[in-house]
Amino acid sequence: MSTSSTPRGERIHIAIFGRSNVGKSSVINALTGQELAVVSPVKGTTTDPVYKAMELLPLGPVILIDTAGLDDEGLLGEQRMQKTREIIGRTDLALLVADAAAGADDFYVELLAELRFKGIPVISVINKSDTVENVHKIQSGIEAMYGVKSVPFNALSGDGVAGLKQAIIDALPHDNERFRIVGDLISPGDFVVMVIPIDKAAPKGRLILPQQQCIRDVLESDAVAIVTKEHELKETLGHLGRKPRLVITDSQAFLKVAADTPKDVPLTSFSILFARHKGELNELVRGARAIENLQDGDSVLIAEACTHHQQSDDIGTVKIPRWLRQLTGRQLHIEHAAGYGYPPDLSRYALIVHCGACMLNRKAMLHRIQESKAAQVPIVNYGVLIAYVHGIFPRAIDLFPSAVMAWEESADSPV
């Protein structure tokens, strides 16, 4: 997979925040060397967030996000600010832009506190540094008072671009394991069998994103990826000549695959692997306990990170609601959310069922899990739920000792 085609959900998200008309769009234009965002002296020029994917070595693929000012006004201003706050929830690193002449005013300090409260690392960008005589005094003052790396910057001339890029590189871990999904579970030379049904929901002529990424991860681990469909699995295993290290299946084929996979061969799903890769598998495993406690009239939110054309047997709108009602015997109220939109009030739900989050970055999925915990609402993802309702849950998480422990402990502390 080339860096230009790296999915947005696998990129480091670097977002630019600050007052309206402080020069945020000029900063992103200078960093990318392109006129991506419209620059104007008119306050509130940036409306919807602007995204730009780029390569920043040695970090690798990143995405820069220009946002509207968080001091916007009026009805449209409130809507623009809401979109900006949604960006905060999926930000890995924040660039907080201040006008050199204004320095660290009250707005800057409040926004810095909010970003830090949410655990987001921050770099202070002192823009329009040419408009003050002693910008380095302002820089050292901000660093000493607020303990945040500060970089003088002149977006118009490009002065400070190299320094800002280096500060970004220094602020983020150079973690080669960031994008690993299955690689830490296998060794070079291992056989990994992937069961991929080809059904109506599969994109024509290609595999869905989690399947592509798992295949790539296996190959990068110097292991052998073997791809088959559920009805050919038994024959495939018989022809291998030795046991595979792992079988990974699409969640919807769990029952058939579990029946045809020998008990001594580890089995899990793409969605469970992504629950670990993108979020907190242990928390999602604990959330499965809530299924057995659902009552008549309870509201369940089914959340998907992407929008897609729904088939007659769509997993989120048809199958999961049916399985939940069949398993619990309860009359449940099912609601749906899709894309980046997420209900601001989660407290009215008895359970949240989330997709595999292949279109979200890890920060965004962790943010959603934290929101559910803050609202004291259990959350589970598709793969964990499907394994649970089909009665093969223990086997599906057996590869992950901490998840097994979380499941066992949750029996003594019901959700």
N, C-alpha and C positions, 0 to 999 in steps of 0.2 A: 504494500500500500504506500503510495507516494505521500509526502508530507502535504501536498496540495489537496489530496483527497482524504486526509485524516478526518474522521467524523468530528463534528463540533463537540460531542459528548466526551471525546478523548483528548481534547485540547485544554491546556491551562488557560483559565479565564482571567484576563487582566482588564479591569474596568476603571474608567476615568470618571471621578466625581468632583463636584464643587458647585459654587454658585453659578447662576446664569451669567453668561457673557464674561466668564473668567478666563476663557481661552482653552476650554477642554477640547473642542473640535480642532483647534490649531495644534494642540499637542499630539493628537492621534494622527493628524496629517503629517506632522514632522517625523514621528516615529516610523511611519510606514513609507514615507517618501512619496505619498500619493495624495491627491485632493479627494479624499473619501467623504469627508463631512463638510457641509456648507458652512463657511465662516462669514459672519456678519456682525456688525455692531448692534444689530437689533436684538434685544433681549428675548430669549426663548426660541432662537432659530432652530435648535435641535429639538425634535419632537419625539419620534420613536427612536429607540436605541439603534446605533449604527455598529455593525459587526464587521471586523476585518480579520481574516485568518492569515497568519504569516509564520515564518520559521525564525526562531530566535535561539541560535546556538550558544551554549550547549544544552539549553533547556529543551529544544525541539519544537514541535508544533504548538503555537499559542493562538489565542483569539483575543483581539483588542475590542473593547466595547466603549463607545462614546455614549454618554447619557445626557438627559435633560437636567437642567439645574434643579436642585432640591429646594430652591427658594422661589420657585415659579408661582404665579398668581392666577386667580380666576378659575373657572370651571375646567377649562382645557389644561390649565397649569396643574390642577390637582390630578387630572388623569395622567399627565406626563410624569409627575412626581411618583405616582403609583407604579408606573412602568419602571422607573428608575429604582424604586425600592424592591421590586421583584428581581432586578439585576443583582442587588446586594446579596440575595440569597444564594446565588450561584457564582460568587466572585472568589477566586483563589488569591488574588492580590489586587489591592486598591491603589490607584494613583490619585491622591487628593490634591487638587490644583488650587493654589491660592494666588491672588494678584500680589505682586511684590510690594505694591504701594499700600495694600491693606494688611498684609501679613496674616498672622494667626488671629483673626477676629473671632467673635463669639460663635458665629455660624460654623467656622472652620473647626473650632474646639468641640462643639457639640457633635458634628459629623464624625470627627476623629474618634470621639468616645463611643459613638454608635457602632462604628466599624470594628473597633477593638473589642467591644462587648460581644460581638458576634464572631470573634476569633479570627478576623481577617487581617493579615499583615498589610501595613500601609507604608507607602513612600510619599513624602510630601514633595510636590512639584511647585517651585516658586516661579511662576510664569511672569513674563514681561520684566525680566531681571534687568533689562537695559533702562528701565524707567526710574531706578533708584541708584543712589551713589554707592552705597555699601551693602550690596546684596549678601555678601558673605557674613556680615554681622547678623542679618536677618536669619540666614541659614543656621548659623551656630546657635542663635537664640532659640529657634524652634527645636533644634535637636536637643539642646540642654533642658528646655522646659518640658517638652512633651516626649522625649525619648524616641523620636521617629526620624528615620533617615530622610534628609532633606536635600534636594537637588536644584540649584539655580537653573533656569531654563528660559530661552527666548525662542518661542515657537516660530516667529517670523524669520529670524536669521538662521535658525537651526543650531545655535549655540546651546550646548547642554544635552544634545541628543545622545552622543556617545556615553556621557556620564549617566544619563537616565537608563539607557539600555544595560549598562554594567550594574547599576543599582538593582534593576529588575532581576538580573541573573543571580546576583548575590543574595537576593531576598527569598528566592525559591530553592527548594532542595533539588539537586541533580539526581533524581531517583530513577534509575533505570527500571525499577520494578513498578513504576507508576502505572504502566499500561498492561501489566501481567494479569491474566485472567485464570489460566490453568497451569502456567509454566512451573509454579512452585510445587505442584502436586505430582510432577512427572520427571523422568530422567532421560538423558539422551538415549535414543534407540528404543524407547518404549512405544508400544502400539496404543493409540488412542482411537477408539471407535466412536464416531459421531452419527447418531441416528437423526436423519433430517426428513420428515415427511414432506412430500410435495402435494400441497392441497390448494384449494381455491384462494386462500389468503396469501399464499407465497407470491412474491413479486415475480412477474414474468421474466424468465431468462436469468434470474440471479437469486442468490440466497439472502436471507434477512441478515441484518447487521451483526447480531450476536454470533451467528453461525460463522460468518466471514472472519470475525475477530478471533474466535476460538481456533479456527483452522490456522490462521496466521501465527497465533501464539504457540501452538503445538510445533509448527515448523521452525519457529525461531528458537525453540527449546531443543532442537535437533532430535525431536521425536518423530514418529510416523503417524500421520493423520489418515484414517480410513473412514470414508463417508459412505453410508448406506441408508436405505429406507427401512421403515419398521418391519415390513413384511419380508425383507431379505436379511434381517439381522441374524437370525438363527443359522442360516446357510453361510453367511459371512464369517461368523465366529468359528464355524466348523472347518473353514478353509484356512484359517490363520496359521495353524501349526503350533501356536503357543497362546497362552492367555494374554489378553490385553491388560494394560495397567489400569485402564479406566474406560467406562462407557458413558457417554454424554448423550442425553436425548432431549428432543423437544418435549416440553412438559405435557402436551396433549397426547403424546404417545406413551406416557409413563407405564400404563397398565400392560400393554403389549410388550414393551421393551423389558420391563421387570420380569415378566413371565419367561422370556427367551434368554435372559442374561443369567449365567450361573451364579449361585449365591456367593461364591468366593471371589467374584469380580466386582470391584467397586462401581456403583452406579449413581449418577446425579444428573441434573438437568442444566441446560444453558441458563435458564432463569435463576436457578439457585447460585450458579457461579457468578452471575451478574449481581445477585443480592450481596454477595461478599465483595465483589470488585467495586461496586458503586455505592454501597451503603454499609449498614451494620447487620450482618447476617444473624447475629445472636438476638438482636432486637426484633427482627422479622420472624424469627423462630418463636420467640416468646409470644408474638402477636397471634400466632396460630391457636393458642389456648383460648382466645376470645371467641373462636368459632362455636365451640360447644356451649358457650354461655349466652348466645344470642336469644333474644326474646321476641315475641310477637310485637310488631310495630317498630322495632329498632331500625334506625337508618344506617345503611352501609354505603360508603363512598368508594366507587371504583375509579381509580385515577390512572390515566395513561399520559405519557410524556409526549406523545406524538398524535397527530390526527391522520386518519387513513379511511379509505372507503370500506365501509362495513359490509361483510358478507352475511348471508342468512344465518350462519352458525358462528358468528363473531365471538371470540373468546371473552371479551370484556362485557359486551352488552347482552349476550345470550347464554353462553355456557356457564360462566362463573355464577351469575344469578341463579340459574337452574340448579347447579350443584349445591349452592348454599341452602337453597330452600329444601331440596331433597334431603340433604344431610341433617339439617336442624329440624325440619318439619315446621318451621316458623313462617309466619307472614311478614316478610321483610320489605322495607321501603328502600329501594336501590336508587342511588343517584350517581351521576357520571361527571367527570371532569377530564378535559383533554388538553394537550399542549402545555404551554408554560403557565396557563391560568390555574390557580389553585384556590379553593375557598378560604377566605380570611378567618372564618369561624369554624373550627373543627370540632368544637365541644359537643355539638349535637349528634355526632356520629358514634355508633357503638363499635365500629370497626372501619379501618381504611384498608382497601386492597389495591396495591400499586403494581404497575407493570414492571418489567425488568429494567426499566430506566436506561436503555441503551442510547437514547437521544439526550439524556441529561448528563452533565458532568458530575463527578463524585460529590463536589461541594453542594450542588443543588439537591441531590438525593439525600445527603446527610442533613441539609437544612429542612427538608420535608419531614424526615424522621424526627428531628428535634422539635419541630412544630407539633407533631402528633404527641410526642412525649409531654411537651408543655401543656397541651390540652388534655392530657391523661386519656388519650384514645389509642388503643392498640393498633399497630400497623403490620401488615403482612404483604408479601409480594406474590405475583402469580405462581411462580414455581413452587414456593413453599406451600401455598394454599392447595395447589393441585395435587402435590404429593400427599398432603394431609387428607384431603377428601377422598382420595383413591386408596388410602390405607397403606401406603408404602413410604410414609414419612421417615421413620427411623433409618431405613436403608439409604434414603436420598441424602441425609445429612451425616451419615456415618464417617465420611472423609474429614469432617471438621469437628474435632473433639470439643472445642469450646462451645460450639453450637449445640452439641449433644448435651453438654453440661447445662447450658442455658435452658434447654427444653426440660430436662429432668428437674431443675430447680424451680421452674415455673409451675410445676405440678403442686408444689407446696405453697406457692404464692399466686393464686389464680389472678388472671388479668382483670 
